[in-house]
Amino acid sequence: MKTKIFCDIADFKTIKKFNKKKIVQGFTTNPSLMRLAGAKDYKNYSLKILQICDKKPISFEVFADNSKDMEKQALQINSWGKNVYVKIPVTTSRGIFTGKIIKKLSNKKIKLNITAVYSFNQVKNIFNCLNKNSKSIISIFAGRMSDKGIDPLPIFKKSIYLTKNYKNIKILWASTREAYNYVQAKQINCDIITMPPKIIEKIYNFGSSSKSLTLKTVKGFLSDSKKSKFKIHL
């Protein structure tokens, strides 16, 4: 099985660039990335993105913090395009599990991306709420877990095993920190990994020999020392 690469970005120009690249098979956004990209009107900015990204899957997240408003926003976001996945956080800001709204939207065959997942227990609860005939993504935040000293691999392995017989439910490696995470995701047969553009660019350099890496590193140090005109008087 091939692990698909999604680009985690909301910047319009960057999406336009990576939408042309075969290596990128989809996109993920969130309210923080939208803000960073300078979006002022959430809907209009999203529709502008969809004018160029009209085939590859792309996730847009609700930003309501209660089930009633989440549903309203989800229905609107879903109407923006056939390739749109609606991102729903696994809990509200008060820690309330969003299972009821996940189940309701999934039963309406709305494509969902359940986000901010950090435990296998959360994955199981989400899984039990999903309509298995509706396309869904479960996004596990590997990088942020690693930042806190938690090994994300056991959770991924259990989650992938749980969902392996359900072709419509995909596990996504989120908050990618380094290019090697792609290798890790492939090794455990993770369906999708989403990563920022800078890390995607690094994948093009996979396969470099240790000799070439050493020479590139040493030349870089030498070049910077010359630019700085460093001297040690002997």
Backbone torsions as a table, in degrees:
resi	resn	phi	psi	omega
1	MET	NA	138.3	-180.0
2	LYS	-95.2	132.1	175.9
3	THR	-80.6	120.7	-179.6
4	LYS	-78.1	144.3	177.2
5	ILE	-103.4	122.8	172.0
6	PHE	-107.7	150.6	178.3
7	CYS	-99.4	126.1	-177.5
8	ASP	-95.6	93.8	-173.3
9	ILE	-164.1	153.6	174.9
10	ALA	-124.7	-2.8	179.2
11	ASP	-67.2	125.0	-173.4
12	PHE	-58.9	-48.1	-177.9
13	LYS	-63.5	-38.5	-179.8
14	THR	-68.4	-41.0	177.3
15	ILE	-63.0	-40.8	178.3
16	LYS	-60.1	-40.8	179.4
17	LYS	-67.2	-50.3	-174.1
18	PHE	-78.9	-16.6	175.9
19	ASN	-65.3	-23.2	-179.9
20	LYS	-85.6	-12.8	-176.2
21	LYS	-89.6	130.1	-178.5
22	LYS	-66.3	-29.8	-177.7
23	ILE	-63.4	-27.7	179.1
24	VAL	-95.0	121.1	-175.5
25	GLN	-111.5	6.3	177.5
26	GLY	179.3	177.9	-178.3
27	PHE	-137.9	150.8	172.1
28	THR	-129.3	141.3	175.9
29	THR	-131.0	169.9	171.8
30	ASN	-153.1	168.2	-177.9
31	PRO	-57.5	-34.1	179.5
32	SER	-66.6	-43.0	178.1
33	LEU	-67.3	-35.9	178.6
34	MET	-64.5	-42.0	178.2
35	ARG	-63.9	-44.1	179.4
36	LEU	-61.0	-33.2	-179.7
37	ALA	-78.2	-7.2	177.3
38	GLY	90.2	15.5	179.9
39	ALA	-65.0	131.7	177.1
40	LYS	-106.6	-43.6	177.4
41	ASP	-108.5	109.5	-171.9
42	TYR	-57.8	-47.2	-177.7
43	LYS	-66.9	-49.9	-177.2
44	ASN	-62.4	-39.3	179.2
45	TYR	-66.1	-41.6	179.0
46	SER	-64.1	-41.1	179.4
47	LEU	-66.3	-32.8	176.1
48	LYS	-64.3	-41.8	176.8
49	ILE	-62.3	-41.9	-176.6
50	LEU	-70.0	-15.3	175.2
51	GLN	-67.4	-28.0	178.6
52	ILE	-104.6	-34.9	178.9
53	CYS	-102.2	79.5	-174.5
54	ASP	-108.3	1.7	-179.4
55	LYS	-125.1	-45.1	-179.8
56	LYS	-70.7	142.7	-180.0
57	PRO	-61.2	139.8	178.3
58	ILE	-142.2	137.4	-178.2
59	SER	-103.8	131.5	172.4
60	PHE	-121.2	133.1	-172.0
61	GLU	-96.7	142.2	170.0
62	VAL	-69.8	156.2	177.1
63	PHE	-127.3	8.1	172.8
64	ALA	-72.0	159.6	-175.7
65	ASP	-122.5	20.0	174.7
66	ASN	-145.8	155.8	-172.5
67	SER	-58.7	-41.6	-177.0
68	LYS	-61.0	-49.7	-178.9
69	ASP	-74.7	-30.9	174.4
70	MET	-59.0	-43.7	-179.2
71	GLU	-63.6	-44.3	179.9
72	LYS	-60.7	-46.6	179.7
73	GLN	-66.0	-40.1	-179.3
74	ALA	-61.9	-41.7	179.8
75	LEU	-65.1	-38.9	178.1
76	GLN	-67.0	-48.8	-179.3
77	ILE	-59.8	-41.3	179.3
78	ASN	-60.1	-31.5	-177.0
79	SER	-76.4	-9.1	-175.0
80	TRP	-74.1	-25.4	-179.6
81	GLY	-177.3	153.1	-179.2
82	LYS	-69.4	-20.9	-179.1
83	ASN	-93.1	5.8	-175.7
84	VAL	-86.0	131.8	168.9
85	TYR	-105.9	135.2	179.1
86	VAL	-92.3	121.0	-179.5
87	LYS	-85.2	126.1	177.5
88	ILE	-122.3	125.4	176.0
89	PRO	-67.8	147.4	-176.8
90	VAL	-65.8	-26.3	174.8
91	THR	-138.3	165.6	170.7
92	THR	-79.5	177.8	179.1
93	SER	-67.0	-14.3	177.8
94	ARG	-95.7	4.1	177.3
95	GLY	85.4	13.6	-179.9
96	ILE	-85.0	123.5	-179.4
97	PHE	-60.8	133.2	-176.3
98	THR	-90.9	26.4	-175.8
99	GLY	-55.4	-40.3	-177.3
100	LYS	-63.1	-44.6	-179.1
101	ILE	-72.7	-34.4	176.5
102	ILE	-60.7	-47.2	-179.1
103	LYS	-63.5	-43.2	-178.2
104	LYS	-63.6	-46.9	-178.9
105	LEU	-69.9	-38.7	180.0
106	SER	-64.5	-37.8	178.5
107	ASN	-69.9	-18.4	175.0
108	LYS	-88.1	6.1	179.8
109	LYS	63.3	29.6	174.1
110	ILE	-82.1	129.0	179.6
111	LYS	-68.8	125.3	-174.1
112	LEU	-118.8	150.8	170.6
113	ASN	-128.2	103.7	-178.6
114	ILE	-85.2	121.9	-168.1
115	THR	-117.5	170.7	180.0
116	ALA	65.0	39.6	-178.7
117	VAL	-93.5	133.7	-176.2
118	TYR	-132.5	-0.4	-178.1
119	SER	-144.4	156.1	177.9
120	PHE	-68.3	-30.1	177.4
121	ASN	-62.7	-40.0	175.8
122	GLN	-63.7	-41.6	179.0
123	VAL	-59.9	-45.4	179.5
124	LYS	-61.7	-43.2	-179.7
125	ASN	-64.5	-41.1	177.1
126	ILE	-63.7	-48.1	-178.7
127	PHE	-54.6	-42.0	-178.6
128	ASN	-69.2	-19.6	180.0
129	CYS	-92.2	-15.9	-174.2
130	LEU	-82.5	141.2	169.1
131	ASN	-76.2	118.2	-172.8
132	LYS	-69.2	-9.9	177.5
133	ASN	-97.4	2.2	179.9
134	SER	-110.5	140.0	-177.6
135	LYS	-69.9	131.0	-177.3
136	SER	-147.1	151.3	175.6
137	ILE	-124.6	138.0	173.6
138	ILE	-114.1	114.5	-174.4
139	SER	-97.5	111.9	179.9
140	ILE	-100.5	126.7	-172.1
141	PHE	-86.2	78.9	-175.3
142	ALA	-61.1	-48.0	-175.5
143	GLY	-62.0	-43.9	-179.4
144	ARG	-68.5	-31.6	175.1
145	MET	-66.1	-45.5	179.7
146	SER	-61.2	-36.9	179.0
147	ASP	-60.8	-24.4	-179.7
148	LYS	-100.3	11.0	177.1
149	GLY	81.8	18.8	-179.8
150	ILE	-105.2	129.2	177.5
151	ASP	-76.8	115.6	-177.2
152	PRO	-78.8	-17.3	-172.6
153	LEU	-59.3	-43.4	179.2
154	PRO	-58.4	-39.0	179.4
155	ILE	-66.6	-41.6	178.7
156	PHE	-63.4	-45.2	-178.0
157	LYS	-61.2	-43.1	178.5
158	LYS	-66.2	-40.5	-178.2
159	SER	-67.8	-41.3	179.1
160	ILE	-66.0	-39.0	177.3
161	TYR	-65.1	-39.7	-179.7
162	LEU	-63.2	-37.9	-172.2
163	THR	-103.2	0.8	-170.2
164	LYS	-61.3	-26.0	-178.7
165	ASN	-93.7	8.6	-178.0
166	TYR	-121.2	98.3	-171.7
167	LYS	-64.1	-21.5	-178.2
168	ASN	-86.6	-11.1	-178.3
169	ILE	-106.8	120.5	-176.1
170	LYS	-116.1	142.1	174.6
171	ILE	-97.9	131.8	-176.7
172	LEU	-118.9	130.5	175.4
173	TRP	-84.1	112.0	-175.8
174	ALA	-111.0	170.1	-177.9
175	SER	50.5	53.5	-179.5
176	THR	-67.4	134.6	-176.0
177	ARG	-106.8	-28.8	-177.1
178	GLU	-148.4	160.4	-176.6
179	ALA	-61.2	-33.0	-178.0
180	TYR	-63.7	-20.5	176.4
181	ASN	-58.7	-29.6	177.4
182	TYR	-64.3	-41.0	177.1
183	VAL	-62.8	-44.4	179.2
184	GLN	-61.6	-43.3	-179.9
185	ALA	-62.5	-40.9	178.4
186	LYS	-65.6	-39.5	-177.2
187	GLN	-63.6	-30.6	-179.4
188	ILE	-101.7	10.0	178.9
189	ASN	60.6	39.4	175.2
190	CYS	-70.4	137.7	-173.8
191	ASP	-65.5	-44.1	-172.9
192	ILE	-140.9	145.9	167.4
193	ILE	-129.0	131.9	177.4
194	THR	-110.2	135.6	-174.3
195	MET	-146.2	153.2	177.5
196	PRO	-68.5	158.9	-176.6
197	PRO	-52.7	-41.3	-177.0
198	LYS	-60.3	-35.4	-179.7
199	ILE	-77.3	-35.8	176.0
200	ILE	-60.1	-41.0	179.5
201	GLU	-60.4	-34.0	-178.4
202	LYS	-68.2	-25.9	-178.8
203	ILE	-64.3	-27.7	178.4
204	TYR	-62.9	-21.4	-178.2
205	ASN	-95.6	6.7	177.8
206	PHE	-59.8	141.1	177.6
207	GLY	99.6	0.4	178.0
208	SER	-65.1	141.7	-179.9
209	SER	-76.9	159.9	178.7
210	SER	-63.1	-34.3	179.9
211	LYS	-64.6	-46.5	-178.5
212	SER	-67.0	-34.8	177.8
213	LEU	-66.6	-41.5	178.6
214	THR	-61.9	-47.9	-178.6
215	LEU	-62.7	-41.0	179.9
216	LYS	-63.8	-41.4	-179.5
217	THR	-66.5	-48.2	-178.6
218	VAL	-63.0	-42.0	179.3
219	LYS	-63.5	-35.3	178.7
220	GLY	-65.9	-44.4	177.6
221	PHE	-62.2	-43.5	-178.8
222	LEU	-63.6	-43.3	-179.7
223	SER	-61.4	-44.2	-179.2
224	ASP	-68.1	-34.5	178.9
225	SER	-66.6	-36.7	178.9
226	LYS	-70.3	-41.6	179.3
227	LYS	-62.3	-34.5	-180.0
228	SER	-84.4	-7.1	-179.6
229	LYS	56.1	40.6	179.1
230	PHE	-64.8	140.5	175.6
231	LYS	-143.3	143.0	171.5
232	ILE	-123.9	114.8	-177.7
233	HIS	-77.0	121.9	-178.4
234	LEU	-95.2	NA	NA
